[in-house]
Amino acid sequence: MFLFSWDIEESTDGAANVTVTFQWNAVDELGGFTRSASYISHYTGGSWNNGPLMAATGSNPYSLTATGIASFSPLAVLSPAGV
C-alpha cells in the first residue's frame, strides 16, 4: 500500500549518487500502512524495485532513508500490507 510517492529529478543528468530521506506525519498514513515494516521502492526499468523492510524512525514525523540513489524517477514509501 502506497503511503506517498515522489517524482524526483536531478538538475544535471547522470550526476546522482545521493541519500534521500522521506518524512511524513502519522495523520498522512493510509489505513493498513505498517511503519514498523515499511520500505522505499524505486520505479526503474518499467517496474518497482523494493528496498529492504525497515522500521520508520522518529515519532511524528516519521522517516525512512535510501542511500546510493543513482537515477531519479518515482520513489515511494510502502508497507507489505495491501501491496
All heavy atoms as a GROMACS GRO file, in nm:
protein
  613
    1MET      N    1   0.085  -0.116   0.000
    1MET     CA    2   0.000   0.000   0.000
    1MET      C    3   0.090   0.124   0.000
    1MET      O    4   0.179   0.136   0.081
    1MET     CB    5  -0.089  -0.003   0.124
    1MET     CG    6  -0.161   0.126   0.150
    1MET     SD    7  -0.283   0.110   0.282
    1MET     CE    8  -0.400   0.007   0.200
    2PHE      N    9   0.067   0.213  -0.094
    2PHE     CA   10   0.145   0.335  -0.102
    2PHE      C   11   0.113   0.426   0.016
    2PHE      O   12  -0.001   0.442   0.055
    2PHE     CB   13   0.112   0.414  -0.229
    2PHE     CG   14   0.182   0.366  -0.350
    2PHE    CD1   15   0.117   0.287  -0.442
    2PHE    CD2   16   0.313   0.401  -0.373
    2PHE    CE1   17   0.181   0.243  -0.555
    2PHE    CE2   18   0.378   0.357  -0.485
    2PHE     CZ   19   0.313   0.278  -0.577
    3LEU      N   20   0.214   0.482   0.070
    3LEU     CA   21   0.196   0.591   0.165
    3LEU      C   22   0.205   0.721   0.086
    3LEU      O   23   0.113   0.799   0.081
    3LEU     CB   24   0.302   0.587   0.274
    3LEU     CG   25   0.302   0.705   0.371
    3LEU    CD1   26   0.166   0.721   0.437
    3LEU    CD2   27   0.409   0.686   0.475
    4PHE      N   28   0.314   0.742   0.022
    4PHE     CA   29   0.338   0.859  -0.062
    4PHE      C   30   0.424   0.817  -0.178
    4PHE      O   31   0.495   0.718  -0.171
    4PHE     CB   32   0.418   0.967   0.013
    4PHE     CG   33   0.349   1.024   0.131
    4PHE    CD1   34   0.386   0.988   0.258
    4PHE    CD2   35   0.246   1.115   0.115
    4PHE    CE1   36   0.324   1.042   0.369
    4PHE    CE2   37   0.184   1.170   0.225
    4PHE     CZ   38   0.223   1.134   0.352
    5SER      N   39   0.422   0.896  -0.284
    5SER     CA   40   0.521   0.877  -0.389
    5SER      C   41   0.576   1.014  -0.428
    5SER      O   42   0.507   1.115  -0.416
    5SER     CB   43   0.463   0.804  -0.510
    5SER     OG   44   0.365   0.883  -0.574
    6TRP      N   45   0.701   1.015  -0.470
    6TRP     CA   46   0.768   1.137  -0.511
    6TRP      C   47   0.829   1.112  -0.648
    6TRP      O   48   0.879   1.004  -0.676
    6TRP     CB   49   0.882   1.171  -0.416
    6TRP     CG   50   0.842   1.212  -0.279
    6TRP    CD1   51   0.830   1.340  -0.233
    6TRP    CD2   52   0.812   1.128  -0.167
    6TRP    NE1   53   0.794   1.338  -0.101
    6TRP    CE2   54   0.781   1.210  -0.058
    6TRP    CE3   55   0.805   0.989  -0.149
    6TRP    CZ2   56   0.746   1.161   0.066
    6TRP    CZ3   57   0.770   0.940  -0.025
    6TRP    CH2   58   0.740   1.025   0.081
    7ASP      N   59   0.827   1.212  -0.734
    7ASP     CA   60   0.895   1.205  -0.863
    7ASP      C   61   1.007   1.307  -0.856
    7ASP      O   62   0.985   1.428  -0.864
    7ASP     CB   63   0.799   1.236  -0.977
    7ASP     CG   64   0.856   1.201  -1.114
    7ASP    OD1   65   0.969   1.148  -1.120
    7ASP    OD2   66   0.789   1.228  -1.213
    8ILE      N   67   1.130   1.258  -0.834
    8ILE     CA   68   1.245   1.345  -0.811
    8ILE      C   69   1.329   1.351  -0.938
    8ILE      O   70   1.352   1.249  -1.004
    8ILE     CB   71   1.330   1.290  -0.694
    8ILE    CG1   72   1.244   1.285  -0.567
    8ILE    CG2   73   1.455   1.374  -0.673
    8ILE    CD1   74   1.310   1.216  -0.451
    9GLU      N   75   1.374   1.471  -0.971
    9GLU     CA   76   1.460   1.490  -1.088
    9GLU      C   77   1.590   1.554  -1.043
    9GLU      O   78   1.594   1.629  -0.946
    9GLU     CB   79   1.390   1.581  -1.189
    9GLU     CG   80   1.260   1.522  -1.242
    9GLU     CD   81   1.189   1.617  -1.336
    9GLU    OE1   82   1.248   1.720  -1.376
    9GLU    OE2   83   1.074   1.587  -1.370
   10GLU      N   84   1.696   1.527  -1.118
   10GLU     CA   85   1.824   1.589  -1.088
   10GLU      C   86   1.849   1.705  -1.184
   10GLU      O   87   1.799   1.705  -1.296
   10GLU     CB   88   1.938   1.488  -1.094
   10GLU     CG   89   1.953   1.419  -1.227
   10GLU     CD   90   2.058   1.310  -1.224
   10GLU    OE1   91   2.165   1.331  -1.166
   10GLU    OE2   92   2.031   1.204  -1.280
   11SER      N   93   1.921   1.804  -1.139
   11SER     CA   94   1.946   1.921  -1.224
   11SER      C   95   2.050   1.894  -1.332
   11SER      O   96   2.048   1.955  -1.437
   11SER     CB   97   1.986   2.042  -1.140
   11SER     OG   98   2.104   2.014  -1.068
   12THR      N   99   2.142   1.800  -1.307
   12THR     CA  100   2.243   1.761  -1.405
   12THR      C  101   2.231   1.612  -1.427
   12THR      O  102   2.262   1.534  -1.336
   12THR     CB  103   2.385   1.796  -1.355
   12THR    OG1  104   2.391   1.934  -1.324
   12THR    CG2  105   2.489   1.760  -1.459
   13ASP      N  106   2.185   1.570  -1.544
   13ASP     CA  107   2.166   1.427  -1.572
   13ASP      C  108   2.295   1.349  -1.550
   13ASP      O  109   2.403   1.391  -1.590
   13ASP     CB  110   2.119   1.406  -1.717
   13ASP     CG  111   1.975   1.448  -1.737
   13ASP    OD1  112   1.902   1.460  -1.638
   13ASP    OD2  113   1.936   1.467  -1.854
   14GLY      N  114   2.283   1.234  -1.484
   14GLY     CA  115   2.396   1.144  -1.463
   14GLY      C  116   2.485   1.178  -1.346
   14GLY      O  117   2.585   1.112  -1.322
   15ALA      N  118   2.450   1.280  -1.270
   15ALA     CA  119   2.536   1.323  -1.160
   15ALA      C  120   2.495   1.264  -1.026
   15ALA      O  121   2.556   1.292  -0.924
   15ALA     CB  122   2.536   1.476  -1.151
   16ALA      N  123   2.390   1.182  -1.025
   16ALA     CA  124   2.332   1.138  -0.898
   16ALA      C  125   2.411   1.024  -0.832
   16ALA      O  126   2.460   0.935  -0.897
   16ALA     CB  127   2.189   1.091  -0.919
   17ASN      N  128   2.424   1.032  -0.704
   17ASN     CA  129   2.464   0.927  -0.611
   17ASN      C  130   2.435   0.986  -0.474
   17ASN      O  131   2.524   1.036  -0.407
   17ASN     CB  132   2.609   0.887  -0.624
   17ASN     CG  133   2.641   0.768  -0.535
   17ASN    OD1  134   2.552   0.713  -0.469
   17ASN    ND2  135   2.766   0.730  -0.529
   18VAL      N  136   2.307   0.983  -0.439
   18VAL     CA  137   2.263   1.059  -0.324
   18VAL      C  138   2.194   0.973  -0.219
   18VAL      O  139   2.157   0.859  -0.244
   18VAL     CB  140   2.166   1.172  -0.367
   18VAL    CG1  141   2.233   1.269  -0.463
   18VAL    CG2  142   2.040   1.114  -0.429
   19THR      N  143   2.178   1.032  -0.103
   19THR     CA  144   2.098   0.976   0.005
   19THR      C  145   1.971   1.060   0.013
   19THR      O  146   1.978   1.183   0.015
   19THR     CB  147   2.175   0.983   0.137
   19THR    OG1  148   2.292   0.902   0.125
   19THR    CG2  149   2.090   0.934   0.253
   20VAL      N  150   1.856   0.993   0.015
   20VAL     CA  151   1.728   1.062   0.019
   20VAL      C  152   1.652   1.018   0.143
   20VAL      O  153   1.642   0.898   0.171
   20VAL     CB  154   1.644   1.029  -0.107
   20VAL    CG1  155   1.512   1.103  -0.105
   20VAL    CG2  156   1.722   1.062  -0.233
   21THR      N  157   1.602   1.114   0.220
   21THR     CA  158   1.521   1.085   0.338
   21THR      C  159   1.379   1.132   0.313
   21THR      O  160   1.358   1.248   0.274
   21THR     CB  161   1.579   1.153   0.463
   21THR    OG1  162   1.710   1.102   0.487
   21THR    CG2  163   1.491   1.126   0.585
   22PHE      N  164   1.284   1.043   0.333
   22PHE     CA  165   1.142   1.073   0.316
   22PHE      C  166   1.080   1.089   0.454
   22PHE      O  167   1.104   1.008   0.544
   22PHE     CB  168   1.072   0.960   0.241
   22PHE     CG  169   1.131   0.939   0.104
   22PHE    CD1  170   1.231   0.847   0.083
   22PHE    CD2  171   1.086   1.015  -0.002
   22PHE    CE1  172   1.285   0.829  -0.043
   22PHE    CE2  173   1.141   0.999  -0.128
   22PHE     CZ  174   1.240   0.905  -0.149
   23GLN      N  175   1.000   1.192   0.472
   23GLN     CA  176   0.943   1.222   0.602
   23GLN      C  177   0.792   1.247   0.588
   23GLN      O  178   0.748   1.307   0.491
   23GLN     CB  179   1.011   1.346   0.660
   23GLN     CG  180   0.972   1.378   0.802
   23GLN     CD  181   1.051   1.497   0.854
   23GLN    OE1  182   1.056   1.602   0.790
   23GLN    NE2  183   1.114   1.479   0.968
   24TRP      N  184   0.713   1.200   0.688
   24TRP     CA  185   0.568   1.218   0.687
   24TRP      C  186   0.514   1.219   0.829
   24TRP      O  187   0.581   1.177   0.923
   24TRP     CB  188   0.500   1.107   0.606
   24TRP     CG  189   0.513   0.973   0.670
   24TRP    CD1  190   0.423   0.913   0.755
   24TRP    CD2  191   0.622   0.881   0.659
   24TRP    NE1  192   0.469   0.791   0.796
   24TRP    CE2  193   0.592   0.768   0.740
   24TRP    CE3  194   0.744   0.882   0.591
   24TRP    CZ2  195   0.678   0.659   0.752
   24TRP    CZ3  196   0.828   0.772   0.604
   24TRP    CH2  197   0.794   0.663   0.683
   25ASN      N  198   0.391   1.266   0.843
   25ASN     CA  199   0.321   1.268   0.972
   25ASN      C  200   0.225   1.150   0.981
   25ASN      O  201   0.175   1.101   0.879
   25ASN     CB  202   0.243   1.399   0.988
   25ASN     CG  203   0.336   1.518   0.996
   25ASN    OD1  204   0.430   1.518   1.075
   25ASN    ND2  205   0.311   1.618   0.915
   26ALA      N  206   0.194   1.108   1.102
   26ALA     CA  207   0.104   0.994   1.124
   26ALA      C  208  -0.032   1.017   1.059
   26ALA      O  209  -0.091   0.924   1.004
   26ALA     CB  210   0.088   0.967   1.273
   27VAL      N  211  -0.082   1.139   1.062
   27VAL     CA  212  -0.213   1.169   1.004
   27VAL      C  213  -0.216   1.144   0.853
   27VAL      O  214  -0.322   1.124   0.796
   27VAL     CB  215  -0.256   1.314   1.039
   27VAL    CG1  216  -0.169   1.416   0.967
   27VAL    CG2  217  -0.402   1.335   1.011
   28ASP      N  218  -0.100   1.141   0.788
   28ASP     CA  219  -0.092   1.119   0.644
   28ASP      C  220  -0.088   0.972   0.604
   28ASP      O  221  -0.096   0.940   0.486
   28ASP     CB  222   0.033   1.188   0.587
   28ASP     CG  223   0.030   1.338   0.608
   28ASP    OD1  224  -0.077   1.399   0.586
   28ASP    OD2  225   0.134   1.395   0.646
   29GLU      N  226  -0.074   0.881   0.702
   29GLU     CA  227  -0.065   0.738   0.671
   29GLU      C  228  -0.201   0.683   0.630
   29GLU      O  229  -0.303   0.716   0.691
   29GLU     CB  230  -0.013   0.661   0.793
   29GLU     CG  231   0.128   0.698   0.828
   29GLU     CD  232   0.177   0.632   0.954
   29GLU    OE1  233   0.097   0.570   1.027
   29GLU    OE2  234   0.297   0.643   0.981
   30LEU      N  235  -0.201   0.600   0.527
   30LEU     CA  236  -0.322   0.534   0.483
   30LEU      C  237  -0.351   0.414   0.573
   30LEU      O  238  -0.258   0.358   0.633
   30LEU     CB  239  -0.306   0.486   0.338
   30LEU     CG  240  -0.284   0.596   0.235
   30LEU    CD1  241  -0.255   0.535   0.099
   30LEU    CD2  242  -0.403   0.689   0.228
   31GLY      N  243  -0.477   0.372   0.581
   31GLY     CA  244  -0.513   0.254   0.659
   31GLY      C  245  -0.435   0.133   0.611
   31GLY      O  246  -0.415   0.114   0.492
   32GLY      N  247  -0.388   0.052   0.703
   32GLY     CA  248  -0.311  -0.067   0.668
   32GLY      C  249  -0.162  -0.044   0.656
   32GLY      O  250  -0.085  -0.140   0.644
   33PHE      N  251  -0.118   0.082   0.655
   33PHE     CA  252   0.025   0.108   0.647
   33PHE      C  253   0.090   0.068   0.778
   33PHE      O  254   0.041   0.102   0.885
   33PHE     CB  255   0.054   0.256   0.618
   33PHE     CG  256   0.200   0.288   0.610
   33PHE    CD1  257   0.272   0.253   0.498
   33PHE    CD2  258   0.265   0.348   0.715
   33PHE    CE1  259   0.408   0.281   0.490
   33PHE    CE2  260   0.400   0.377   0.709
   33PHE     CZ  261   0.472   0.343   0.596
   34THR      N  262   0.202  -0.005   0.770
   34THR     CA  263   0.273  -0.052   0.888
   34THR      C  264   0.410   0.013   0.892
   34THR      O  265   0.502  -0.029   0.823
   34THR     CB  266   0.287  -0.206   0.886
   34THR    OG1  267   0.159  -0.263   0.866
   34THR    CG2  268   0.349  -0.258   1.012
   35ARG      N  269   0.424   0.117   0.973
   35ARG     CA  270   0.552   0.191   0.973
   35ARG      C  271   0.665   0.108   1.033
   35ARG      O  272   0.782   0.137   1.009
   35ARG     CB  273   0.536   0.327   1.039
   35ARG     CG  274   0.534   0.332   1.186
   35ARG     CD  275   0.524   0.474   1.238
   35ARG     NE  276   0.395   0.533   1.219
   35ARG     CZ  277   0.304   0.542   1.315
   35ARG    NH1  278   0.329   0.499   1.435
   35ARG    NH2  279   0.188   0.596   1.288
   36SER      N  280   0.636   0.005   1.112
   36SER     CA  281   0.743  -0.079   1.168
   36SER      C  282   0.796  -0.180   1.068
   36SER      O  283   0.897  -0.245   1.091
   36SER     CB  284   0.692  -0.151   1.293
   36SER     OG  285   0.586  -0.238   1.259
   37ALA      N  286   0.728  -0.197   0.956
   37ALA     CA  287   0.772  -0.285   0.847
   37ALA      C  288   0.738  -0.215   0.716
   37ALA      O  289   0.638  -0.245   0.651
   37ALA     CB  290   0.704  -0.421   0.856
   38SER      N  291   0.822  -0.121   0.679
   38SER     CA  292   0.798  -0.043   0.558
   38SER      C  293   0.925  -0.043   0.473
   38SER      O  294   1.028  -0.093   0.514
   38SER     CB  295   0.753   0.098   0.594
   38SER     OG  296   0.841   0.159   0.685
   39TYR      N  297   0.915   0.014   0.354
   39TYR     CA  298   1.031   0.016   0.265
   39TYR      C  299   1.015   0.127   0.163
   39TYR      O  300   0.906   0.182   0.142
   39TYR     CB  301   1.052  -0.118   0.196
   39TYR     CG  302   0.934  -0.168   0.117
   39TYR    CD1  303   0.920  -0.139  -0.018
   39TYR    CD2  304   0.837  -0.246   0.177
   39TYR    CE1  305   0.810  -0.186  -0.089
   39TYR    CE2  306   0.728  -0.294   0.107
   39TYR     CZ  307   0.716  -0.262  -0.028
   39TYR     OH  308   0.607  -0.308  -0.098
   40ILE      N  309   1.126   0.160   0.100
   40ILE     CA  310   1.128   0.256  -0.010
   40ILE      C  311   1.138   0.176  -0.138
   40ILE      O  312   1.218   0.084  -0.151
   40ILE     CB  313   1.245   0.354   0.004
   40ILE    CG1  314   1.227   0.438   0.131
   40ILE    CG2  315   1.258   0.442  -0.120
   40ILE    CD1  316   1.346   0.523   0.166
   41SER      N  317   1.053   0.212  -0.234
   41SER     CA  318   1.054   0.146  -0.364
   41SER      C  319   1.087   0.250  -0.471
   41SER      O  320   1.043   0.364  -0.464
   41SER     CB  321   0.917   0.082  -0.392
   41SER     OG  322   0.923   0.001  -0.506
   42HIS      N  323   1.165   0.209  -0.571
   42HIS     CA  324   1.214   0.298  -0.677
   42HIS      C  325   1.166   0.243  -0.810
   42HIS      O  326   1.192   0.127  -0.842
   42HIS     CB  327   1.366   0.302  -0.669
   42HIS     CG  328   1.430   0.403  -0.757
   42HIS    ND1  329   1.566   0.407  -0.775
   42HIS    CD2  330   1.381   0.504  -0.832
   42HIS    CE1  331   1.597   0.506  -0.855
   42HIS    NE2  332   1.486   0.566  -0.892
   43TYR      N  333   1.095   0.323  -0.888
   43TYR     CA  334   1.044   0.279  -1.018
   43TYR      C  335   1.152   0.301  -1.123
   43TYR      O  336   1.183   0.413  -1.162
   43TYR     CB  337   0.918   0.357  -1.056
   43TYR     CG  338   0.849   0.301  -1.177
   43TYR    CD1  339   0.767   0.190  -1.166
   43TYR    CD2  340   0.867   0.357  -1.302
   43TYR    CE1  341   0.704   0.136  -1.277
   43TYR    CE2  342   0.804   0.306  -1.413
   43TYR     CZ  343   0.723   0.195  -1.399
   43TYR     OH  344   0.661   0.142  -1.510
   44THR      N  345   1.214   0.191  -1.167
   44THR     CA  346   1.318   0.197  -1.270
   44THR      C  347   1.301   0.078  -1.364
   44THR      O  348   1.256  -0.028  -1.323
   44THR     CB  349   1.460   0.192  -1.210
   44THR    OG1  350   1.474   0.074  -1.130
   44THR    CG2  351   1.489   0.313  -1.125
   45GLY      N  352   1.335   0.098  -1.489
   45GLY     CA  353   1.330  -0.011  -1.586
   45GLY      C  354   1.191  -0.068  -1.606
   45GLY      O  355   1.177  -0.186  -1.637
   46GLY      N  356   1.087   0.011  -1.585
   46GLY     CA  357   0.950  -0.034  -1.608
   46GLY      C  358   0.887  -0.111  -1.493
   46GLY      O  359   0.779  -0.167  -1.509
   47SER      N  360   0.954  -0.116  -1.378
   47SER     CA  361   0.894  -0.187  -1.264
   47SER      C  362   0.941  -0.123  -1.133
   47SER      O  363   1.038  -0.050  -1.129
   47SER     CB  364   0.931  -0.335  -1.266
   47SER     OG  365   1.070  -0.352  -1.251
   48TRP      N  366   0.868  -0.155  -1.025
   48TRP     CA  367   0.903  -0.107  -0.892
   48TRP      C  368   1.007  -0.200  -0.831
   48TRP      O  369   0.989  -0.321  -0.831
   48TRP     CB  370   0.779  -0.102  -0.802
   48TRP     CG  371   0.689   0.011  -0.837
   48TRP    CD1  372   0.577   0.005  -0.914
   48TRP    CD2  373   0.704   0.148  -0.798
   48TRP    NE1  374   0.521   0.130  -0.925
   48TRP    CE2  375   0.596   0.219  -0.854
   48TRP    CE3  376   0.796   0.216  -0.720
   48TRP    CZ2  377   0.579   0.356  -0.835
   48TRP    CZ3  378   0.779   0.353  -0.701
   48TRP    CH2  379   0.672   0.421  -0.758
   49ASN      N  380   1.116  -0.144  -0.783
   49ASN     CA  381   1.224  -0.219  -0.720
   49ASN      C  382   1.223  -0.186  -0.572
   49ASN      O  383   1.256  -0.073  -0.532
   49ASN     CB  384   1.358  -0.182  -0.783
   49ASN     CG  385   1.360  -0.215  -0.930
   49ASN    OD1  386   1.356  -0.332  -0.967
   49ASN    ND2  387   1.360  -0.114  -1.015
   50ASN      N  388   1.185  -0.284  -0.491
   50ASN     CA  389   1.166  -0.262  -0.348
   50ASN      C  390   1.297  -0.273  -0.271
   50ASN      O  391   1.374  -0.366  -0.292
   50ASN     CB  392   1.067  -0.363  -0.292
   50ASN     CG  393   0.932  -0.352  -0.358
   50ASN    OD1  394   0.895  -0.246  -0.408
   50ASN    ND2  395   0.856  -0.458  -0.358
   51GLY      N  396   1.316  -0.181  -0.180
   51GLY     CA  397   1.430  -0.186  -0.088
   51GLY      C  398   1.398  -0.279   0.028
   51GLY      O  399   1.291  -0.340   0.034
   52PRO      N  400   1.489  -0.292   0.121
   52PRO     CA  401   1.469  -0.383   0.235
   52PRO      C  402   1.362  -0.331   0.332
   52PRO      O  403   1.343  -0.209   0.344
   52PRO     CB  404   1.605  -0.385   0.304
   52PRO     CG  405   1.668  -0.254   0.265
   52PRO     CD  406   1.617  -0.223   0.127
   53LEU      N  407   1.294  -0.425   0.398
   53LEU     CA  408   1.199  -0.387   0.503
   53LEU      C  409   1.274  -0.323   0.617
   53LEU      O  410   1.381  -0.370   0.656
   53LEU     CB  411   1.125  -0.510   0.556
   53LEU     CG  412   1.004  -0.557   0.479
   53LEU    CD1  413   0.948  -0.683   0.543
   53LEU    CD2  414   0.897  -0.451   0.470
   54MET      N  415   1.219  -0.215   0.670
   54MET     CA  416   1.281  -0.148   0.784
   54MET      C  417   1.173  -0.074   0.862
   54MET      O  418   1.064  -0.051   0.811
   54MET     CB  419   1.391  -0.054   0.739
   54MET     CG  420   1.345   0.055   0.645
   54MET     SD  421   1.483   0.152   0.585
   54MET     CE  422   1.463   0.130   0.410
   55ALA      N  423   1.204  -0.040   0.982
   55ALA     CA  424   1.112   0.039   1.064
   55ALA      C  425   1.140   0.186   1.041
   55ALA      O  426   1.255   0.229   1.034
   55ALA     CB  427   1.131   0.004   1.211
   56ALA      N  428   1.033   0.264   1.028
   56ALA     CA  429   1.049   0.408   1.018
   56ALA      C  430   1.107   0.461   1.149
   56ALA      O  431   1.083   0.406   1.256
   56ALA     CB  432   0.914   0.473   0.989
   57THR      N  433   1.185   0.566   1.139
   57THR     CA  434   1.241   0.628   1.258
   57THR      C  435   1.163   0.755   1.291
   57THR      O  436   1.086   0.805   1.210
   57THR     CB  437   1.390   0.663   1.236
   57THR    OG1  438   1.401   0.753   1.127
   57THR    CG2  439   1.471   0.538   1.210
   58GLY      N  440   1.184   0.807   1.410
   58GLY     CA  441   1.119   0.930   1.451
   58GLY      C  442   0.990   0.902   1.526
   58GLY      O  443   0.951   0.787   1.549
   59SER      N  444   0.924   1.009   1.564
   59SER     CA  445   0.798   0.997   1.637
   59SER      C  446   0.706   1.112   1.599
   59SER      O  447   0.683   1.202   1.678
   59SER     CB  448   0.822   0.991   1.788
   59SER     OG  449   0.888   1.109   1.831
   60ASN      N  450   0.661   1.107   1.477
   60ASN     CA  451   0.562   1.202   1.423
   60ASN      C  452   0.620   1.342   1.413
   60ASN      O  453   0.587   1.427   1.496
   60ASN     CB  454   0.434   1.200   1.506
   60ASN     CG  455   0.314   1.248   1.427
   60ASN    OD1  456   0.314   1.240   1.305
   60ASN    ND2  457   0.215   1.297   1.495
   61PRO      N  458   0.706   1.369   1.316
   61PRO     CA  459   0.709   1.297   1.190
   61PRO      C  460   0.799   1.173   1.194
   61PRO      O  461   0.888   1.162   1.277
   61PRO     CB  462   0.764   1.399   1.092
   61PRO     CG  463   0.849   1.489   1.175
   61PRO     CD  464   0.783   1.493   1.311
   62TYR      N  465   0.771   1.083   1.099
   62TYR     CA  466   0.847   0.959   1.081
   62TYR      C  467   0.929   0.972   0.953
   62TYR      O  468   0.900   1.057   0.868
   62TYR     CB  469   0.752   0.840   1.069
   62TYR     CG  470   0.665   0.826   1.190
   62TYR    CD1  471   0.536   0.879   1.192
   62TYR    CD2  472   0.711   0.764   1.305
   62TYR    CE1  473   0.456   0.869   1.306
   62TYR    CE2  474   0.633   0.755   1.419
   62TYR     CZ  475   0.505   0.808   1.418
   62TYR     OH  476   0.428   0.799   1.531
   63SER      N  477   1.032   0.888   0.939
   63SER     CA  478   1.113   0.896   0.818
   63SER      C  479   1.176   0.762   0.782
   63SER      O  480   1.193   0.675   0.868
   63SER     CB  481   1.221   1.004   0.832
   63SER     OG  482   1.311   0.971   0.935
   64LEU      N  483   1.209   0.750   0.656
   64LEU     CA  484   1.287   0.639   0.600
   64LEU      C  485   1.394   0.699   0.511
   64LEU      O  486   1.370   0.801   0.446
   64LEU     CB  487   1.202   0.544   0.516
   64LEU     CG  488   1.105   0.453   0.587
   64LEU    CD1  489   1.025   0.372   0.484
   64LEU    CD2  490   1.176   0.359   0.682
   65THR      N  491   1.511   0.634   0.503
   65THR     CA  492   1.622   0.684   0.423
   65THR      C  493   1.669   0.578   0.325
   65THR      O  494   1.680   0.460   0.360
   65THR     CB  495   1.739   0.726   0.515
   65THR    OG1  496   1.693   0.831   0.600
   65THR    CG2  497   1.859   0.773   0.436
   66ALA      N  498   1.696   0.621   0.202
   66ALA     CA  499   1.755   0.535   0.099
   66ALA      C  500   1.889   0.595   0.059
   66ALA      O  501   1.901   0.716   0.043
   66ALA     CB  502   1.664   0.527  -0.023
   67THR      N  503   1.991   0.510   0.043
   67THR     CA  504   2.123   0.556   0.004
   67THR      C  505   2.158   0.504  -0.135
   67THR      O  506   2.098   0.408  -0.184
   67THR     CB  507   2.230   0.510   0.104
   67THR    OG1  508   2.229   0.367   0.109
   67THR    CG2  509   2.205   0.565   0.243
   68GLY      N  510   2.256   0.566  -0.197
   68GLY     CA  511   2.305   0.518  -0.326
   68GLY      C  512   2.207   0.535  -0.441
   68GLY      O  513   2.214   0.460  -0.537
   69ILE      N  514   2.120   0.633  -0.436
   69ILE     CA  515   2.028   0.657  -0.546
   69ILE      C  516   2.109   0.715  -0.661
   69ILE      O  517   2.165   0.823  -0.651
   69ILE     CB  518   1.914   0.753  -0.505
   69ILE    CG1  519   1.836   0.698  -0.386
   69ILE    CG2  520   1.823   0.784  -0.623
   69ILE    CD1  521   1.761   0.570  -0.414
   70ALA      N  522   2.116   0.642  -0.772
   70ALA     CA  523   2.198   0.681  -0.885
   70ALA      C  524   2.117   0.729  -1.004
   70ALA      O  525   2.172   0.779  -1.102
   70ALA     CB  526   2.288   0.566  -0.926
   71SER      N  527   1.986   0.711  -0.998
   71SER     CA  528   1.899   0.762  -1.104
   71SER      C  529   1.769   0.808  -1.041
   71SER      O  530   1.728   0.756  -0.937
   71SER     CB  531   1.872   0.654  -1.209
   71SER     OG  532   1.797   0.548  -1.152
   72PHE      N  533   1.707   0.906  -1.103
   72PHE     CA  534   1.584   0.960  -1.046
   72PHE      C  535   1.465   0.924  -1.132
   72PHE      O  536   1.469   0.932  -1.254
   72PHE     CB  537   1.594   1.112  -1.030
   72PHE     CG  538   1.684   1.150  -0.918
   72PHE    CD1  539   1.814   1.189  -0.940
   72PHE    CD2  540   1.638   1.146  -0.787
   72PHE    CE1  541   1.897   1.224  -0.835
   72PHE    CE2  542   1.720   1.180  -0.681
   72PHE     CZ  543   1.850   1.220  -0.706
   73SER      N  544   1.363   0.886  -1.066
   73SER     CA  545   1.233   0.850  -1.121
   73SER      C  546   1.142   0.840  -1.001
   73SER      O  547   1.184   0.867  -0.889
   73SER     CB  548   1.244   0.718  -1.198
   73SER     OG  549   1.292   0.615  -1.116
   74PRO      N  550   1.017   0.800  -1.017
   74PRO     CA  551   0.932   0.794  -0.899
   74PRO      C  552   0.991   0.705  -0.788
   74PRO      O  553   1.047   0.599  -0.815
   74PRO     CB  554   0.802   0.735  -0.953
   74PRO     CG  555   0.798   0.778  -1.095
   74PRO     CD  556   0.942   0.770  -1.140
   75LEU      N  557   0.977   0.752  -0.666
   75LEU     CA  558   1.013   0.678  -0.546
   75LEU      C  559   0.892   0.679  -0.455
   75LEU      O  560   0.815   0.775  -0.455
   75LEU     CB  561   1.133   0.742  -0.475
   75LEU     CG  562   1.264   0.734  -0.552
   75LEU    CD1  563   1.327   0.869  -0.564
   75LEU    CD2  564   1.356   0.637  -0.483
   76ALA      N  565   0.874   0.573  -0.377
   76ALA     CA  566   0.756   0.564  -0.290
   76ALA      C  567   0.792   0.499  -0.158
   76ALA      O  568   0.885   0.419  -0.151
   76ALA     CB  569   0.647   0.482  -0.359
   77VAL      N  570   0.716   0.532  -0.055
   77VAL     CA  571   0.724   0.466   0.075
   77VAL      C  572   0.604   0.373   0.083
   77VAL      O  573   0.491   0.416   0.063
   77VAL     CB  574   0.722   0.568   0.191
   77VAL    CG1  575   0.714   0.497   0.325
   77VAL    CG2  576   0.846   0.656   0.185
   78LEU      N  577   0.630   0.245   0.109
   78LEU     CA  578   0.524   0.145   0.113
   78LEU      C  579   0.539   0.055   0.234
   78LEU      O  580   0.643   0.056   0.299
   78LEU     CB  581   0.529   0.057  -0.013
   78LEU     CG  582   0.516   0.127  -0.147
   78LEU    CD1  583   0.653   0.144  -0.208
   78LEU    CD2  584   0.430   0.047  -0.239
   79SER      N  585   0.438  -0.028   0.257
   79SER     CA  586   0.448  -0.139   0.352
   79SER      C  587   0.385  -0.259   0.284
   79SER      O  588   0.305  -0.244   0.192
   79SER     CB  589   0.382  -0.106   0.485
   79SER     OG  590   0.241  -0.100   0.473
   80PRO      N  591   0.418  -0.381   0.327
   80PRO     CA  592   0.368  -0.501   0.258
   80PRO      C  593   0.217  -0.516   0.259
   80PRO      O  594   0.160  -0.578   0.170
   80PRO     CB  595   0.434  -0.616   0.334
   80PRO     CG  596   0.554  -0.557   0.396
   80PRO     CD  597   0.515  -0.416   0.430
   81ALA      N  598   0.148  -0.463   0.358
   81ALA     CA  599   0.003  -0.480   0.367
   81ALA      C  600  -0.065  -0.418   0.246
   81ALA      O  601  -0.050  -0.301   0.217
   81ALA     CB  602  -0.049  -0.415   0.496
   82GLY      N  603  -0.136  -0.499   0.173
   82GLY     CA  604  -0.215  -0.448   0.061
   82GLY      C  605  -0.140  -0.429  -0.069
   82GLY      O  606  -0.198  -0.385  -0.166
   83VAL      N  607  -0.012  -0.460  -0.074
   83VAL     CA  608   0.062  -0.443  -0.199
   83VAL      C  609   0.024  -0.553  -0.295
   83VAL      O  610   0.019  -0.667  -0.260
   83VAL     CB  611   0.214  -0.441  -0.174
   83VAL    CG1  612   0.289  -0.437  -0.305
   83VAL    CG2  613   0.251  -0.324  -0.088
   0.00000   0.00000   0.00000
